[in-house]
Amino acid sequence: MPVGTYGAVKSLEVNDLKQIGSQIILGNTFHLNLRPSLDIISHFKGLHNFINWQAPILTDSGGFQVFSLGKLRKITEEGVQFRSPINGDKLFISPEKSIDIQHQLGSDIIMVFDECTPYPATYHEVEKSMQLSMRWAKRCYDFHHTNTQDHGTKRGALFPIIQGGMHLDLRKNSIEMLQEIEYKGQYNEFKGMALGGFSVGEPMELMYKTLSEIMPFVPTDKPRYLMGVGRPLDILHSISCGVDMFDCVLPSRNARNGNLFTWQGILKLRNARYKKDDKPIDENCTCLACQHYSRAYLHHLDKINESLGDRLCTIHNLHFYHELTAQARLAIEENHFNQFHQHNQHLHNPIA
């Protein structure tokens, strides 16, 4: 899922995304609430109309952004008080407030408000954080059901978030507590299951190990979503563990930095060797950039900071990610995913 934090995937417009093959994009509750504000988005009767994207939107709850504020925020049982990173104003967000904002945005997939556990942290700190997130998940669950029932607002699909850091027992406990919330509530409100607290500074080998250990315990009757991950090989490894959904800013961010994903490895566009290279980024790619432009031209656009270069490179990287997951689906259907995974172990290597 391409990330459009403020309601836009950087440098692209909706027709670009449609042509690339994007079917769902991300927005961010925290940022959209600050800018342009709920008042403006409500004037347009929701985020879909405001950005002219008539397809599904997933909104992150804002928990990770609050986590990123560091000393600018104070966490209590009720929620999080923080200073606006825009003007320094005092603000407050609670689990209920996060869900209410997402309802007003008209989100199709709504994430519960959680505390993102940092890495490294002690076992006690991780357990305390996870327990708080589970209590907040219950409040989100109750508010989501009551608010949509009582006020007739759009019923998006609510996803809880499994926390517990790199500790298998805490992750398992988190899953059990989320299942108990739904069992006791009897509303069947949890439509998927997300895994948070990964890719927050831990060694990649530890993330792989923890994910491999916990995935057998994650229910298989709902989509399983790994938040904020990642690189192509991270995605393939996670698929091998049973993950279904991904989002990451990496394809668009790397594109703007001249790092392009190809089936041969990473092409570093700023390298002088591409000044006169008449080949496309990837000769096996069918994206707009590869069909019509050379590496030399894209190198030139990057050199002069021309925004067209950002657009074309972002189109290519997102096209590659969609093609990667499409090929992974096909490999699963044809029962040779392990071979596909092994065959593509070089994807993080620079092109020789």
QUICORCOR-V808437 format. One record per residue. RES is the residue in one small letter. PHI is phi in whole degrees, -180 to 180 (none if undefined). PSI is psi as a letter, one per 40 degrees, with the letter a starting at -180 (999 if undefined). OMEGA is omega as a letter, one per 30 degrees, with the letter a starting at -180 (* if undefined). Layout:
res: [RES/RES]
phi: [PHI/PHI]
psi: [PSI/PSI]
omega: [OMEGA/OMEGA]
//
This chain:
res: [m/p/v/g/t/y/g/a/v/k/s/l/e/v/n/d/l/k/q/i/g/s/q/i/i/l/g/n/t/f/h/l/n/l/r/p/s/l/d/i/i/s/h/f/k/g/l/h/n/f/i/n/w/q/a/p/i/l/t/d/s/g/g/f/q/v/f/s/l/g/k/l/r/k/i/t/e/e/g/v/q/f/r/s/p/i/n/g/d/k/l/f/i/s/p/e/k/s/i/d/i/q/h/q/l/g/s/d/i/i/m/v/f/d/e/c/t/p/y/p/a/t/y/h/e/v/e/k/s/m/q/l/s/m/r/w/a/k/r/c/y/d/f/h/h/t/n/t/q/d/h/g/t/k/r/g/a/l/f/p/i/i/q/g/g/m/h/l/d/l/r/k/n/s/i/e/m/l/q/e/i/e/y/k/g/q/y/n/e/f/k/g/m/a/l/g/g/f/s/v/g/e/p/m/e/l/m/y/k/t/l/s/e/i/m/p/f/v/p/t/d/k/p/r/y/l/m/g/v/g/r/p/l/d/i/l/h/s/i/s/c/g/v/d/m/f/d/c/v/l/p/s/r/n/a/r/n/g/n/l/f/t/w/q/g/i/l/k/l/r/n/a/r/y/k/k/d/d/k/p/i/d/e/n/c/t/c/l/a/c/q/h/y/s/r/a/y/l/h/h/l/d/k/i/n/e/s/l/g/d/r/l/c/t/i/h/n/l/h/f/y/h/e/l/t/a/q/a/r/l/a/i/e/e/n/h/f/n/q/f/h/q/h/n/q/h/l/h/n/p/i/a]
phi: [none/-61/-98/-121/-47/-99/94/-149/-78/-49/79/-112/-118/-62/-67/-59/-63/-63/-68/-67/113/-69/-113/-154/-128/-102/-125/-122/-56/-60/-72/-66/-67/-82/-144/-83/107/-63/-58/-72/-65/-64/-58/-94/62/117/-66/-57/-70/-61/-102/60/-118/-96/-151/-60/-128/-104/-116/-70/-74/103/-60/-68/-68/-63/-57/-72/-74/60/-72/-81/-132/-130/-97/-130/-60/-73/161/-127/-100/-151/-96/-60/-70/-90/-132/84/-61/-75/-134/-141/-133/-116/-54/-65/-63/-61/-68/-61/-61/-66/-61/-69/-69/81/-63/-84/-125/-113/-98/-68/-82/-138/-99/-78/-74/-75/-131/-82/-154/-72/-57/-62/-64/-66/-63/-61/-65/-63/-62/-63/-61/-71/-67/-65/-61/-63/-66/-62/-59/-66/-66/-59/-66/-66/-67/-73/-72/-81/-113/68/-73/-59/-92/-78/-87/-91/-112/-81/-126/-75/-122/133/59/-99/-107/-59/-65/-71/-62/-63/-63/-61/-60/-62/-68/-67/-66/-68/-58/-72/-63/-74/-73/60/-103/54/-87/-80/-100/-156/-143/-105/-114/-107/77/-107/57/-118/118/-74/-58/-61/-63/-70/-62/-59/-62/-64/-63/-62/-75/-87/-59/-61/-98/-82/-53/-99/-91/-136/-59/-115/-118/-96/-84/77/-122/170/-79/-52/-70/-62/-66/-64/-63/-67/-61/-64/-86/114/-78/-108/-130/-142/-142/-170/-80/-58/-60/-77/-65/-63/-60/-71/-100/79/-107/-112/-84/-138/-73/-97/133/-90/-95/-93/-60/-78/-66/-60/-62/-95/-59/-123/-82/-89/-80/-72/-53/-142/-67/-97/-99/-107/-72/-56/-64/-73/-77/-128/-135/-92/-60/-62/-67/-67/-59/-63/-61/-66/-63/-98/58/-80/-63/-59/-62/-59/-64/-65/-69/-68/-56/-63/-63/-68/-59/-61/-63/-64/-68/-59/-73/-64/-67/-65/-61/-63/-63/-64/-62/-94/63/-137/-65/-60/-66/-61/-61/-65/-65/-111/-69/-90/-61/-91/-82/-63/-63/-68]
psi: [h/i/h/g/d/e/e/h/h/h/e/i/i/d/d/d/d/d/d/d/e/h/e/i/i/i/i/h/d/d/d/d/d/d/h/e/i/d/d/d/d/d/d/e/f/i/d/d/d/d/e/f/h/f/i/i/h/h/h/i/e/e/d/d/d/d/d/e/e/b/e/e/i/h/h/i/d/d/a/h/h/i/h/h/e/d/e/e/i/h/i/h/h/i/d/d/d/d/d/d/d/d/d/d/d/f/i/d/h/h/i/i/h/i/h/h/h/i/h/i/i/i/d/d/d/d/d/d/d/d/d/d/d/d/d/d/d/d/d/d/d/d/d/d/d/d/d/d/d/d/e/e/i/h/g/i/h/h/h/i/h/h/a/e/b/f/h/d/d/d/d/d/d/d/d/d/d/d/d/d/d/d/d/d/d/f/e/f/d/h/e/a/h/i/h/i/e/i/f/f/e/i/i/d/d/d/d/d/d/d/d/d/d/d/d/e/e/h/i/e/e/i/i/h/h/h/h/e/h/b/i/d/d/d/d/d/d/d/d/d/e/e/i/d/i/i/i/i/e/d/d/d/d/d/d/e/e/e/h/h/h/i/e/e/a/h/h/g/d/e/h/d/e/e/d/e/h/e/i/i/d/h/e/e/i/e/i/d/d/d/d/e/i/i/d/d/d/d/d/d/d/d/d/e/f/h/d/d/d/d/d/d/d/d/d/d/d/d/d/d/d/d/d/d/d/d/d/d/d/d/d/d/d/e/f/f/d/d/d/d/d/d/d/f/e/e/d/e/i/i/h/999]
omega: [l/a/l/a/a/a/l/l/a/l/a/l/a/l/l/a/l/a/l/a/l/l/a/l/l/l/a/a/a/a/a/l/l/l/g/a/l/a/a/a/l/l/l/l/l/a/a/a/a/a/l/l/a/l/a/l/l/l/l/a/a/a/a/l/l/l/a/a/l/a/l/a/l/a/l/l/a/a/a/l/a/l/l/l/a/a/l/l/l/a/a/l/l/l/a/a/l/a/l/l/a/l/a/l/a/a/l/l/a/a/l/l/a/l/l/a/a/l/f/l/l/l/a/l/l/l/l/l/l/l/l/l/l/l/l/l/l/l/l/a/a/a/a/a/a/a/a/l/a/a/l/l/a/a/l/l/a/l/l/a/l/l/a/l/a/a/a/a/l/l/l/l/l/l/a/a/l/l/l/l/a/a/a/a/l/a/a/a/a/a/l/l/a/l/l/l/l/a/l/l/l/l/a/l/l/l/l/a/a/a/l/a/a/a/l/a/a/a/a/a/l/l/a/a/l/a/l/a/g/l/a/a/l/l/a/l/a/l/l/l/l/l/a/a/a/l/l/l/a/a/l/l/l/l/a/l/l/l/a/a/l/l/l/a/a/l/a/a/a/l/a/a/a/a/a/a/a/a/l/l/a/a/l/a/a/a/a/a/a/a/a/a/a/l/a/a/l/l/l/a/l/a/a/l/l/a/l/l/l/a/a/l/l/l/a/a/l/l/l/a/l/l/l/a/l/l/l/l/a/l/l/a/a/l/l/a/a/l/l/l/a/a/a/l/a/a/l/a/l/l/a/*]
//
